[in-house]
Amino acid sequence: MATPTLSRPSRNLSRFSWPVGFVVVIIGLFIIYHSVLPALIPSIGENVRAWLPVATLNESLMWVIMALGLNVVVGYAGLLDLGYVAFWALGGYTAGWLMAAPFNWTWNFSLMSSITTPGTHVNFWFVIIIAGVLCAILGIIIGAPTLRLRGDYLALVTLGFGEVISQFFRNSNDIAGFNLAGGDGGISIVDPIGTGFFTYLGVPKTLLNNPNDNVYKILVLGLLVGVCLFISLRIREGRLGRAWLAIREDELAASMMGVPLVRAKLSAYAVGAFFGGIGGVANASAITGNVAPASFDFGKSVLVLLMVVLGGMGNVWGVTIGAFLLAWLNGNGLKQIGVQLDEWFGTSLEGVLPRYNYIILGVLLVLMMLFRREGLIPEKRTKALMSTPNRTEMESVGADITEAEAETEAMEATSAEEEAAIAASAVAVSPTLAEDSVPAEETPDLRKGDQS
């Protein structure tokens, strides 16, 4: 019986279902917050904004960018990176250097925004590209010493690089007598996002941190997430993506098959760092409005890694959903859950749950590793690998199979011996049976012969 296969148009439609769904969700969220909620009863709008404020929604989209970048390094290439926050920091400080006033000069290259304050002012979209390129270069620099490392050693080296970058910016207020990044205070008042010619459509000239302007940031951050999704999916289907997957599955076999390990690993670090730079600029300009080294601690790297593991390593859409859920829980979800529990049971959990956010996320990670190691929406390869028994289990299964085969052979040998014995006894009895079975008319009559 032939197995049914999908036609080419059906495969194409299923291929674009997730991207189309993402575009519909972003546009739908913008319409809901911009037009629908203000027209509803105030109590309904307030309830929706309490569970998912616009600021939390934008912050969750920023975390999605970070998770997609780490997914390239960990999920695609299988390179455990515990210092990913370094690229986030460099992207944020790039925004601080090019979109604020850290130095004593005035340079306005904002183009689409009318900013006249002193300092360096480059347009947000140019800074995105500049920060991505700088972070890609940093990713190659960090990845070069780790080419021969695997597993725990790779994790320790990347962790060390992350701490080095963080401490560098903490002590950046006096580097050979020059204040590079403001030290512990960081760089404040980063320029907002300029909208340029979109002002003719009623959009504000600059998107500040207020409820009205934050609604338009949904489209900006949604566009950045869409670009990262497009790059991830296209690379995943290309030669480079297949090389990353080969390295993830078996590095030695990949090298024997001709995969260039050095170029593939450095490319993974560069692409992941490029996404990290985009996330850093988005965080500095669209979310916080400043950049400081206290925001780039080791816990942020662990949180991004948890998003990748929760969503499903290697699956772009799983990582997107996992990052959004965890960012929402960490930002506003736990607080709102505490408020709802207080209303139902009369407890006082509103301020307690957010304080134990890392404990709750840690318990969630333990539960995921116990009951669903492959993540919420796993990649097909990862799901197959997770469902395959390990070596000891395979050895026990092989022993059981060998024992069953030996028992079957013994039973077949016994049956053969019994059949041989039955056949031998039948042969021994057959002459007597043959004599008794001779017909009477065939027996020679000796008396008639003698008479004749």
C-alpha positions, 0 to 999 in steps of 0.5 A: 500500500503506497503511503500518502504524500502531500502535494507540492502546493500543500507543502508550500502552504504548510511551509509558510503557515508559521511566517504568515501567522507571525505577521498576523499576530504582530499586526493584530496586537498593534490593532488591538492596542491602538484601536480596539482596547480604547473603544472597549469598556474601560474595565475590559481594556484595563484587565487586558493591559494588566495581564499584558502591558504594552511595555512588557509585550515590547520587552518580550519581543526584544528577548525573542531576538536574543533567544533567536541569536543564541539558538543559532549557536546552541540549537543549530551548531551545538556550541554551548555559550554561557557568555552570550550577554557580552554581545547584548552589552556591546550592542547596547553600548554601541547605541549609547556611543552613537545615539547619546552624548557620552563624548564632548562633541556634537555630531548629528546624523539622525536623518529621519529624526529632528534631534538638536541636543549635543552628542552623537546622534545616528539614526536607529536603523543605521545603528542596528546595522553597525552594532550587528557588524561590530558584534559579529566581529566580536563573536569571531574574536571570542569564537577563535580561541574555542575552536578546539574546545567542547562541552564543559570547557567551551561553556567555561571559556564563553562564561569567562568572556562574558564576565570579561566584557561585563567587567570591562564596561564596569571599569570603562570610566578611566581607561588611560584617562579616558571615559569610554562608557561611564563605568557603573553609571553607564550611558543615559538618555539614549535617543528614541526611535525616529519614524521619519516620513511615517509622521505623515501617517499620524505616527509620532516623530520619535517613539518615547517610553509612554503608552501611546508611543509604545504601541508603535514600537510593537511594529518596530520590534516585530519587524526586527524579530521578523528579520531575525526569523527570516535569516534563521530560517534561510540559513537553516535550509542552506549549506551552512545550516546543514553544516551546523547540524552536522557539527551538532550531531557528530563533529568528528563525522562532520570533519571526515565528510569534509565540513569546514569546522573552523569556518562553520563554527566562526560563522555560527558565532558571528550570526548569533552575535549579530542578533545579539547586537540587534537585541542590545540596540533595541533594548537600549533605545526602545525599552530602557532608554539607557545602558548600564553594566548592571543589566548584563550579568550572568543571569541574563545569559542563563535566562536566554539559554533557558528560553532556548531550552524551553522552546525547543533547541533548533526549532525557530518557532519553538524558541520564539514561543518559549522566549515570549512566555518566559519573558512575560512570566519574568516581566509581568506574568508572575506579578499578575498571577499573584494578584489573581491568586490574592483575589481568589484565595485572599493570600498576599502573593503579589509581591512574593512571586516576582521575588522568587522568579529565578527559583520558579524558572529553575523549577520549571527547567528541572521539570522540563528536563524530567518530562519534556527534554526536547522542549515545547515545540521540538525540532524533528532531529532533536525529538528523534535523538531524545527518544533514542535510548542511551548506550546502556539501554541499547546494550540491555535491549540487545542482550534481551534480543540475543537471549530471546533468539537463543531461546528460539533456537533451543526450542527449534532444536528441540522440535527438530529432535522430537520430529527426528525421533518420531520419524525414526520410530515410524521407520522401525514400524513400517516393515511390519505394516508393509507385510500386513498390507499386502493384498491376498490376490498378490500372494503367490500360490505355491500349491498351484504351481506344484500341481502344474 
